């Protein structure tokens, strides 16, 4: 197929027909359109956007490029959650087994790190032996057997999106509402879900920082889901600081395990519970938020949620003993404590700076072929609003060697602001709930971090 005229039309502000999108995606998936031409088209979309019929056609074409999970005749409700990406966002590792422990099947399909953000698959693969590349047959069998599977895109599932996802990561074409929406929803609609819950990030560390952008993305994905028979709801959550304390694959996996053991950071657990409540309500397990929250808390306190994660790990080839002993996770070669350079109030912990530093330290990808080091990252104990003293430990850097430590220290010095007072308030941790019926602004906690 001749891709150049389509690129030129989109570059100049025109629209492609549904038939053209279908043919283009099919040709790209089959290798008849080269990466450089698709990258040019993606950049045109970044600048020109997609009309509504184009977005629907692109999503459907990516969905049609592969197979789907099918659960005909199985009555157990199936709900998944997806985050638009952030630094320190290890919610999925806590949420999937927690919700599955409450009687909802969670066939969770996730991605790898994208840009400055971490990826759920990379965190799971920090567990020795853990396989995320299950076939659809294996994924379905595990979902039916234990109620939860945590996989990546295999060649069977939206292969067009799998190729585009990797291409966007290395061509500066990540931050575009239609591309993000089509990518997420083509995967999620392939899971055979009864409902979907979205965690849409806003703030300086999000791909789309502004509130209006986050709301636009949420509403776009909700419309795609609802139009295709998958009820969808979104929560807007803060990404103007890292979520939790740990940033980096193995470190975040350890913190998720602590969360399942009842020892997770308050902000991580607040977001996890809020999304879990939405999943239980969407599944019809509970009729009120209060009852759903209590069910989740009981599953965690009883140890059932942690046991469910052990079952998932064992079923997917990993070492389930990491839940009891996180020291079995891969360990960094060098660790150094970072201390506050001055006395004052922490005014900012800039997530984008932290995320880019972790990539530079080897914890993310610069090219599609890059292998990552799961051990590198940082643990930041200071949050905006905290009072600190000069010389007080406020973070730790985990690296391969002294050069990595130096990179981490430079990033923390730039990312962590300290001043006489807080100044601008951090964003509310959970600010809006979005459904097909509209946008609800949620009450703000006295502590805006929670």
C-alpha positions as CSV (number, residue, x, y, z in Angstrom):
1,X,0.0,0.0,0.0
2,X,1.1,3.6,-0.6
3,X,1.4,5.1,2.8
4,X,3.0,8.4,1.7
5,X,-0.3,10.0,0.5
6,X,-2.0,9.1,3.8
7,X,0.9,10.7,5.8
8,X,0.7,13.8,3.7
9,X,-3.1,14.1,4.1
10,X,-2.9,13.8,7.9
11,X,0.1,16.1,8.0
12,X,-2.0,18.8,6.2
13,X,-4.9,18.4,8.6
14,X,-7.1,15.9,6.6
15,X,-8.7,12.7,7.8
16,X,-8.3,9.1,6.8
17,X,-11.3,7.0,6.1
18,X,-12.1,3.9,8.3
19,X,-11.2,1.7,5.4
20,X,-7.8,3.5,5.0
21,X,-7.0,3.1,8.7
22,X,-8.0,-0.6,8.5
23,X,-5.8,-1.2,5.5
24,X,-2.9,0.8,6.9
25,X,-2.8,-1.0,10.2
26,X,-3.1,-4.4,8.5
27,X,-0.2,-3.5,6.2
28,X,1.9,-2.3,9.0
29,X,1.3,-5.4,11.1
30,X,2.2,-7.5,8.1
31,X,5.5,-5.6,7.6
32,X,4.4,-3.9,4.3
33,X,4.7,-0.4,5.8
34,X,8.1,0.4,7.3
35,X,8.6,1.8,10.8
36,X,9.9,5.1,9.4
37,X,6.6,5.8,7.5
38,X,4.5,4.8,10.5
39,X,6.6,7.0,12.8
40,X,5.9,9.9,10.4
41,X,2.2,9.3,10.5
42,X,2.2,9.1,14.3
43,X,4.0,12.4,14.5
44,X,1.3,13.9,12.2
45,X,-1.3,12.5,14.5
46,X,0.5,14.1,17.5
47,X,0.1,17.5,15.8
48,X,-3.1,17.1,14.0
49,X,-5.1,14.7,16.2
50,X,-7.8,12.3,15.0
51,X,-11.4,12.9,14.3
52,X,-13.8,10.7,16.2
53,X,-14.5,8.3,13.4
54,X,-10.7,8.0,12.8
55,X,-10.1,7.1,16.5
56,X,-12.8,4.5,16.4
57,X,-11.4,3.0,13.2
58,X,-7.8,3.0,14.5
59,X,-8.9,1.3,17.8
60,X,-11.0,-1.3,15.9
61,X,-8.2,-2.0,13.4
62,X,-5.7,-2.6,16.2
63,X,-8.2,-4.8,18.1
64,X,-9.0,-6.8,14.9
65,X,-5.2,-7.3,14.2
66,X,-5.2,-10.2,16.8
67,X,-7.3,-12.6,18.8
68,X,-9.3,-12.0,22.0
69,X,-9.9,-13.7,25.3
70,X,-13.3,-15.3,25.4
71,X,-15.2,-16.5,28.5
72,X,-18.5,-17.6,27.1
73,X,-20.7,-19.3,29.7
74,X,-18.5,-18.4,32.7
75,X,-20.6,-16.4,35.2
76,X,-17.7,-14.9,37.3
77,X,-17.5,-11.1,36.6
78,X,-14.3,-10.0,34.9
79,X,-13.0,-6.5,35.5
80,X,-9.6,-5.0,34.8
81,X,-7.8,-1.7,35.6
82,X,-5.4,0.3,33.6
83,X,-3.2,3.3,34.5
84,X,-2.0,5.8,32.0
85,X,1.4,5.6,33.6
86,X,3.4,7.3,36.3
87,X,6.6,7.1,38.4
88,X,6.3,4.8,41.4
89,X,3.0,3.5,40.2
90,X,3.0,-0.1,41.3
91,X,-0.8,-0.2,42.0
92,X,-1.5,-3.1,39.6
93,X,0.7,-5.5,41.6
94,X,-1.3,-4.8,44.7
95,X,-4.7,-4.3,43.1
96,X,-5.0,-7.4,40.8
97,X,-4.6,-10.0,43.5
98,X,-6.5,-8.0,46.1
99,X,-9.6,-7.7,43.8
100,X,-9.3,-11.3,42.8
101,X,-9.3,-12.3,46.4
102,X,-12.7,-10.6,46.6
103,X,-14.3,-12.8,44.0
104,X,-13.8,-10.8,40.8
105,X,-11.7,-12.3,38.0
106,X,-8.9,-10.0,36.9
107,X,-7.4,-10.9,33.5
108,X,-4.9,-8.0,33.6
109,X,-2.9,-7.1,30.5
110,X,-0.2,-4.6,31.1
111,X,2.7,-2.9,29.3
112,X,6.4,-2.2,29.7
113,X,8.0,1.1,30.6
114,X,7.1,3.9,28.3
115,X,9.1,7.1,28.2
116,X,10.0,8.2,31.8
117,X,7.4,5.9,33.3
118,X,7.8,2.4,34.6
119,X,5.9,-0.7,33.3
120,X,4.0,-3.3,35.2
121,X,5.5,-6.1,33.1
122,X,9.0,-5.0,34.0
123,X,8.2,-4.9,37.7
124,X,6.6,-8.4,37.5
125,X,9.7,-9.8,35.7
126,X,11.9,-8.6,38.5
127,X,10.5,-11.6,40.3
128,X,12.8,-14.5,39.5
129,X,11.3,-16.8,36.8
130,X,8.0,-14.8,36.4
131,X,6.6,-15.2,32.9
132,X,4.4,-12.5,31.4
133,X,4.3,-13.9,27.9
134,X,1.5,-16.4,28.3
135,X,-0.6,-17.5,25.4
136,X,-4.3,-16.7,25.4
137,X,-5.1,-20.4,26.1
138,X,-2.8,-20.2,29.2
139,X,-4.2,-16.9,30.3
140,X,-7.8,-18.1,30.1
141,X,-7.1,-21.3,32.0
142,X,-5.3,-19.4,34.7
143,X,-8.0,-16.8,35.0
144,X,-10.7,-19.5,35.4
145,X,-8.6,-21.5,37.8
146,X,-7.3,-18.9,40.3
147,X,-9.2,-15.7,39.2
148,X,-6.2,-13.7,38.1
149,X,-3.6,-13.5,35.4
150,X,-1.0,-10.7,34.8
151,X,0.3,-10.8,31.2
152,X,1.7,-8.7,28.4
153,X,0.7,-8.5,24.8
154,X,1.6,-11.7,23.1
155,X,1.7,-11.9,19.3
156,X,-2.0,-12.9,19.5
157,X,-3.3,-9.8,21.2
158,X,-3.6,-6.6,19.2
159,X,-0.2,-7.1,17.5
160,X,-0.5,-3.8,15.7
161,X,-0.7,-2.0,19.0
162,X,2.3,-3.9,20.3
163,X,4.4,-2.7,17.4
164,X,3.1,0.9,17.6
165,X,3.6,1.0,21.4
166,X,7.3,0.2,21.0
167,X,7.6,2.7,18.1
168,X,6.0,5.5,20.0
169,X,8.3,5.0,23.0
170,X,11.4,5.8,20.9
171,X,10.0,8.4,18.5
172,X,8.6,11.1,20.8
173,X,5.0,10.3,19.9
174,X,3.7,9.2,23.3
175,X,1.9,12.3,24.5
176,X,-1.2,12.3,22.3
177,X,-4.8,11.6,23.5
178,X,-5.9,9.6,20.5
179,X,-2.8,7.4,20.4
180,X,-2.9,6.7,24.2
181,X,-6.7,6.0,24.1
182,X,-6.5,3.7,21.1
183,X,-3.6,1.8,22.5
184,X,-5.1,1.2,25.9
185,X,-8.6,0.4,24.7
186,X,-7.5,-2.0,21.9
187,X,-5.8,-4.1,24.5
188,X,-8.5,-3.9,27.1
189,X,-11.3,-4.7,24.7
190,X,-9.5,-7.9,23.8
191,X,-9.7,-9.2,27.4
192,X,-13.3,-10.3,27.4
193,X,-14.2,-7.9,30.3
194,X,-17.5,-7.1,31.9
195,X,-16.2,-3.7,32.9
196,X,-13.0,-1.5,33.0
197,X,-11.7,0.9,35.6
198,X,-9.1,3.6,34.5
199,X,-6.5,5.4,36.5
200,X,-5.8,8.6,34.6
201,X,-2.8,10.5,35.8
202,X,-2.5,14.3,35.9
203,X,0.3,16.6,37.0
204,X,3.9,17.2,36.0
205,X,4.8,13.5,35.8
206,X,1.9,12.5,33.7
207,X,2.0,12.1,29.9
208,X,-0.8,14.7,29.8
209,X,-0.2,17.0,32.7
210,X,-3.1,19.4,32.6
211,X,-6.5,18.7,34.1
212,X,-8.3,19.4,30.9
213,X,-6.1,16.9,29.1
214,X,-6.6,14.2,31.7
215,X,-10.4,14.7,31.6
216,X,-10.3,14.6,27.8
217,X,-8.4,11.3,27.8
218,X,-10.7,9.8,30.4
219,X,-13.8,10.8,28.4
220,X,-12.3,9.5,25.1
221,X,-11.5,6.1,26.6
222,X,-14.9,5.9,28.4
223,X,-16.7,6.6,25.1
224,X,-14.6,3.9,23.3
225,X,-15.5,1.4,26.0
226,X,-19.1,2.2,26.3
227,X,-19.7,2.1,22.5
228,X,-18.2,-1.4,22.5
229,X,-20.3,-2.8,25.3
230,X,-17.6,-2.5,28.1
231,X,-18.9,-0.1,30.9
232,X,-15.9,2.1,31.8
233,X,-15.2,4.5,34.7
234,X,-12.1,6.6,35.4
235,X,-10.5,8.2,38.5
236,X,-8.1,11.1,38.0
237,X,-5.1,10.7,40.4
238,X,-2.1,12.8,41.1
239,X,1.3,12.4,39.4
240,X,3.0,15.6,40.5
241,X,5.1,13.5,42.8
242,X,5.9,9.8,42.7
243,X,3.3,7.4,44.1
244,X,4.6,5.6,47.2
245,X,8.2,5.7,48.1
246,X,9.9,3.2,45.7
247,X,10.8,4.1,42.1
248,X,12.4,1.4,40.0
249,X,11.3,-2.1,39.1
250,X,12.5,-4.5,41.8
251,X,12.1,-1.7,44.5
252,X,8.5,-1.1,43.4
253,X,7.8,-4.9,43.4
254,X,9.1,-5.1,47.0
255,X,6.9,-2.1,48.0
256,X,3.8,-3.8,46.4
257,X,4.5,-6.9,48.4
258,X,4.7,-4.8,51.5
259,X,1.3,-3.3,50.5
260,X,-0.2,-6.7,50.3
261,X,1.1,-7.5,53.7
262,X,-0.5,-4.4,55.2
263,X,2.6,-2.3,55.3
264,X,2.2,-0.1,52.2
265,X,2.6,3.7,52.0
266,X,-0.6,5.5,52.7
267,X,-0.8,7.2,49.3
268,X,-0.3,3.9,47.4
269,X,-2.9,2.2,49.5
270,X,-5.4,5.0,49.1
271,X,-5.2,4.9,45.3
272,X,-5.4,1.1,45.4
273,X,-8.5,1.0,47.6
274,X,-10.2,3.7,45.5
275,X,-9.7,1.7,42.3
276,X,-10.6,-1.6,44.0
277,X,-13.9,-0.1,45.2
278,X,-14.7,0.9,41.6
279,X,-13.9,-2.6,40.4
280,X,-16.1,-4.3,43.0
281,X,-19.0,-1.9,42.2
282,X,-18.6,-2.5,38.5
283,X,-18.6,-6.2,39.0
284,X,-21.8,-6.1,41.1
285,X,-20.0,-7.7,44.1
286,X,-21.0,-4.8,46.4
287,X,-23.6,-2.1,46.0
288,X,-22.0,0.6,48.1
289,X,-18.5,2.1,48.3
290,X,-18.4,1.5,52.1
291,X,-19.1,-2.2,51.8
292,X,-16.7,-2.6,48.9
293,X,-13.9,-0.9,50.9
294,X,-14.6,-3.1,53.9
295,X,-14.4,-6.2,51.7
296,X,-11.0,-5.1,50.3
297,X,-9.6,-4.3,53.7
298,X,-10.7,-7.7,55.0
299,X,-9.1,-9.5,52.1
300,X,-5.8,-7.7,52.8
301,X,-5.9,-8.0,56.6
302,X,-6.7,-11.7,56.5
303,X,-3.7,-12.5,54.2
304,X,-5.9,-13.8,51.4
305,X,-4.7,-11.1,49.0
306,X,-1.1,-11.9,49.6
307,X,-1.8,-15.6,49.1
308,X,-3.5,-14.8,45.8
309,X,-0.4,-13.0,44.6
310,X,1.7,-16.1,45.6
311,X,-0.7,-18.2,43.5
312,X,-0.3,-15.9,40.5
313,X,3.5,-15.9,40.8
314,X,3.7,-19.7,41.1
315,X,1.3,-20.2,38.2
316,X,3.4,-17.9,36.0
317,X,6.7,-19.6,36.8
318,X,8.0,-17.2,39.4
319,X,9.3,-17.8,42.9
320,X,6.3,-17.3,45.3
321,X,8.6,-17.1,48.3
322,X,9.4,-13.5,47.4
323,X,6.1,-12.5,49.1
324,X,7.4,-13.8,52.4
325,X,11.0,-12.8,51.7
326,X,11.4,-9.8,49.3
327,X,15.2,-10.1,49.7
328,X,14.9,-12.8,47.0
329,X,14.3,-10.1,44.5
330,X,17.4,-9.0,42.5
331,X,19.6,-6.6,44.5
332,X,21.5,-3.5,43.4
333,X,25.3,-3.5,43.4
334,X,25.6,-0.1,45.1
335,X,23.4,1.8,47.6
336,X,23.9,5.2,49.0
337,X,21.8,7.5,51.3
338,X,20.8,10.9,50.0
339,X,20.5,13.6,52.7
340,X,18.6,16.9,52.6
341,X,20.9,19.7,51.4
342,X,19.1,22.3,53.6
343,X,16.6,22.8,56.4
344,X,13.1,23.7,55.3
345,X,9.9,22.3,53.8
346,X,9.9,19.9,50.8
347,X,8.1,21.8,48.1
348,X,8.4,19.3,45.3
349,X,9.5,15.8,44.3
350,X,9.5,16.0,40.5
351,X,8.5,12.6,39.1
352,X,9.6,13.2,35.5
353,X,13.1,14.0,36.6
354,X,13.2,10.9,38.8
355,X,11.8,8.7,36.0
356,X,14.3,9.9,33.4
357,X,17.2,9.3,35.8
358,X,16.1,5.7,36.4
359,X,16.1,5.2,32.6
360,X,19.6,6.7,32.4
361,X,20.8,4.4,35.2
362,X,19.6,1.4,33.1
363,X,16.2,0.9,34.6
364,X,14.3,1.8,31.4
365,X,14.7,1.7,27.6
366,X,16.2,4.2,25.3
367,X,15.8,1.9,22.2
368,X,13.3,-0.9,21.6
369,X,16.0,-3.5,22.0
370,X,17.4,-2.3,25.3
371,X,17.6,-4.7,28.3
372,X,16.8,-3.2,31.6
373,X,18.4,-3.5,35.0
374,X,15.6,-4.3,37.5
375,X,17.7,-3.4,40.5
376,X,18.2,0.3,39.9
377,X,16.1,3.2,41.2
378,X,15.5,5.1,44.4
379,X,13.4,5.1,47.5
380,X,12.3,8.6,48.5
381,X,10.8,9.0,52.0
382,X,10.2,12.8,51.8
383,X,6.9,14.1,50.4
384,X,5.8,17.7,49.5
385,X,4.9,19.4,52.8
386,X,7.3,17.4,54.9
387,X,9.7,19.4,57.2
388,X,13.3,18.3,56.9
389,X,16.6,19.2,58.5
390,X,19.9,19.7,56.7
391,X,21.8,16.4,56.6
392,X,18.7,14.3,57.3
393,X,18.3,11.1,55.2
394,X,15.4,11.6,52.8
395,X,16.1,9.1,50.0
396,X,18.3,6.2,49.0
397,X,19.8,5.5,45.5
398,X,20.2,2.0,44.2
399,X,22.5,1.5,41.3
400,X,24.8,-0.8,39.4
401,X,27.9,1.1,40.3
402,X,29.3,4.5,41.5
403,X,28.4,6.1,38.2
404,X,24.8,5.2,38.7
405,X,24.9,6.6,42.2
406,X,26.2,9.8,40.8
407,X,23.3,10.0,38.3
408,X,20.8,9.3,41.0
409,X,22.2,11.9,43.4
410,X,22.2,14.5,40.6
411,X,18.5,13.7,39.8
412,X,17.4,13.9,43.4
413,X,19.2,17.2,43.9
414,X,17.2,18.6,40.9
415,X,13.9,16.9,41.7
416,X,13.5,17.5,45.4
417,X,12.8,21.2,46.2
418,X,13.3,22.5,49.7
419,X,12.3,26.0,50.7
420,X,11.2,28.0,53.8
421,X,7.5,27.1,53.2
422,X,5.5,24.8,50.9
423,X,4.2,27.4,48.5
424,X,1.9,25.8,46.0
425,X,-0.2,22.9,47.3
426,X,0.3,19.5,45.8
427,X,-2.6,18.1,43.7
428,X,-5.3,16.1,45.5
429,X,-4.3,12.5,45.4
430,X,-7.7,11.5,43.9
431,X,-9.5,14.5,42.4
432,X,-12.3,13.4,39.9
433,X,-14.5,10.5,39.0
434,X,-15.6,10.3,35.4
435,X,-18.3,8.2,33.9
436,X,-20.4,8.2,30.7
437,X,-22.8,10.5,32.7
438,X,-20.3,13.2,33.4
439,X,-17.5,14.4,35.7
440,X,-17.7,14.4,39.5
441,X,-15.1,16.5,41.5
442,X,-14.3,14.5,44.7
443,X,-13.9,16.0,48.2
444,X,-10.3,17.0,49.0
445,X,-8.7,15.3,52.0
446,X,-7.3,17.6,54.6
447,X,-4.0,16.0,53.8
448,X,-3.9,16.7,50.0
449,X,-1.5,13.8,49.6
450,X,-4.2,11.3,50.5
